[in-house]
């Protein structure tokens, strides 16, 4: 693996988190710096930690994790997306339907969108390269993945805020459908791939 490959992997891993960040911005309508950084930080942290976990357990449980990771991600994202849709149609007269920057909700979304990063960690453990050779090389790779995800998610939250303020309830419905769609995408990719 070289630096270009690492950057492309990091951007690819961040795309699900980016889409969820847009949904979070839509739901919030307006996110201050603290909320934006909390959301982006959670996604970045999990995207950085999960490859480490994958690396450490590569030899122990790789087959078992790969067998269920797509079902876990599908279930978590579908639950949160379904909850968003339910709130849109059942809580009339309220501007905001929940707080996606709440730690409990945020950790579930960050975990669900970072499960693929664990698989990348397993792959990195199996394919040692010059970039990973120094004892700290793997930590640098994980930090790069986390930083890129953080930056992309900041953009996603702000983009969602601008979209949500223009389109209101329709944007919230789209946000819930995006979360469910990402869960379905992950499930289909793993079942057909």
C-alpha positions in Angstrom: 0.0 0.0 0.0 1.2 3.5 -0.9 0.0 6.9 0.2 -2.3 7.3 -2.8 -4.0 4.0 -2.0 -4.4 4.9 1.6 -6.0 8.2 0.7 -8.4 6.5 -1.7 -9.3 3.9 0.9 -9.9 6.6 3.5 -12.2 8.6 1.1 -14.1 5.4 0.2 -14.5 4.4 3.9 -15.8 8.0 4.7 -18.6 7.9 2.1 -21.2 6.1 4.3 -20.3 8.4 7.2 -20.6 11.4 4.8 -24.1 10.4 3.7 -25.2 9.9 7.3 -23.7 13.3 8.2 -25.8 14.9 5.6 -28.9 13.2 7.1 -27.8 14.5 10.5 -27.5 18.0 9.2 -30.9 17.7 7.6 -32.4 16.6 10.9 -30.7 19.3 12.9 -31.6 22.1 10.4 -28.8 24.2 11.8 -25.7 22.8 13.6 -23.4 24.9 15.6 -19.6 24.2 15.6 -19.9 22.0 18.7 -22.6 19.7 17.2 -20.8 19.6 13.9 -17.5 18.6 15.5 -19.2 16.1 17.8 -20.8 14.3 14.8 -17.7 14.5 12.6 -15.5 13.5 15.5 -17.5 10.4 16.3 -17.5 9.2 12.7 -13.7 10.0 12.4 -12.9 8.3 15.7 -14.8 5.1 14.8 -13.3 5.0 11.3 -9.9 5.3 12.9 -10.4 2.7 15.6 -12.1 0.0 13.6 -9.2 -0.8 11.3 -7.1 -1.2 14.5 -9.6 -3.7 15.8 -9.7 -5.5 12.5 -5.9 -5.7 12.5 -5.7 -7.1 16.0 -8.4 -9.7 15.5 -7.5 -10.6 11.9 -6.2 -14.0 12.8 -8.7 -14.8 15.5 -12.2 -14.0 14.3 -12.1 -12.8 10.7 -14.5 -15.4 9.3 -17.1 -14.9 12.0 -17.0 -11.1 11.7 -17.3 -11.1 7.9 -20.2 -13.5 8.2 -22.4 -11.0 10.2 -21.0 -7.5 9.8 -23.3 -6.6 6.9 -26.4 -7.7 9.0 -25.3 -5.6 11.9 -24.8 -2.5 9.8 -28.1 -3.0 8.0 -30.0 -3.5 11.3 -28.5 -0.4 13.0 -28.9 1.9 10.0 -32.4 0.7 9.2 -33.5 1.2 12.8 -32.2 4.7 13.0 -33.6 5.6 9.5 -36.9 4.0 10.4 -37.0 6.0 13.7 -36.4 9.2 11.8 -39.2 8.4 9.4 -41.6 7.5 12.2 -40.8 10.8 14.0 -41.5 12.8 10.9 -45.0 11.4 10.5 -45.9 11.1 14.2 -44.6 14.2 15.9 -46.6 17.0 14.4 -45.8 20.6 15.0 -42.2 20.1 16.1 -39.3 21.6 14.1 -36.7 19.0 15.1 -37.4 15.3 15.6 -34.7 14.2 18.0 -31.0 15.1 18.2 -28.6 13.1 16.0 -25.7 14.6 18.0 -27.0 12.8 21.1 -24.1 10.4 22.1 -26.3 7.3 22.2 -27.6 7.8 18.6 -24.3 9.1 17.3 -22.4 6.1 18.6 -24.8 3.7 17.0 -24.5 5.5 13.6 -20.7 5.7 13.9 -20.4 2.0 14.7 -22.8 1.0 11.9 -20.9 3.1 9.3 -17.5 2.0 10.4 -17.9 -1.8 10.3 -16.4 -1.9 6.8 -13.3 -0.2 8.2 -12.7 -3.3 10.4 -12.6 -5.4 7.2 -10.0 -2.9 5.8 -7.9 -3.5 9.0 -8.1 -7.3 8.4 -6.9 -6.7 4.8 -4.1 -4.5 6.0 -2.9 -7.1 8.5 -2.8 -9.7 5.7 -1.0 -7.5 3.2 2.0 -6.0 4.9 3.7 -3.2 2.8 6.4 -0.6 3.3 3.9 2.0 4.6 2.9 -0.4 7.4 6.5 -1.6 8.2 7.6 0.8 10.9 6.0 0.0 14.2 3.9 3.2 14.1 3.0 2.8 10.4 -0.3 1.2 11.1 -1.3 3.9 13.6 -0.4 6.6 11.0 -2.7 4.9 8.5 -5.6 4.8 11.0 -5.0 8.5 11.9 -5.2 9.4 8.2 -8.4 7.5 7.8 -9.9 9.2 10.9 -8.8 12.7 9.8 -10.2 12.4 6.3 -13.5 11.1 7.6 -13.6 13.9 10.1 -13.1 16.6 7.4 -15.6 15.0 5.0 -18.2 14.7 7.7 -17.9 18.3 8.7 -18.7 19.2 5.1 -21.6 16.6 5.2 -23.3 18.1 8.3 -23.1 21.6 6.9 -24.4 20.5 3.5 -27.3 18.7 5.2 -28.1 21.8 7.3 -28.4 24.0 4.2 -30.5 21.3 2.4 -32.7 20.7 5.4 -33.5 24.3 6.0 -34.6 24.7 2.4 -36.7 21.5 2.1 -38.0 20.9 5.7 -40.0 17.7 6.2 -39.2 16.3 2.7 -35.5 16.6 3.5 -36.0 14.7 6.8 -37.8 12.0 5.0 -35.0 11.8 2.5 -32.5 11.6 5.4 -34.3 8.6 6.9 -34.5 6.9 3.5 -30.8 7.6 2.9 -29.9 5.8 6.2 -32.1 2.8 5.3 -30.6 2.9 1.8 -27.1 2.7 3.1 -28.0 -0.2 5.3 -29.5 -2.0 2.3 -26.5 -1.2 0.1 -24.1 -2.7 2.7 -26.3 -5.8 3.0 -26.6 -6.3 -0.8 -22.9 -5.7 -1.4 -21.9 -8.4 1.1 -24.6 -10.9 0.0 -23.9 -10.5 -3.7 -20.1 -9.8 -3.4 
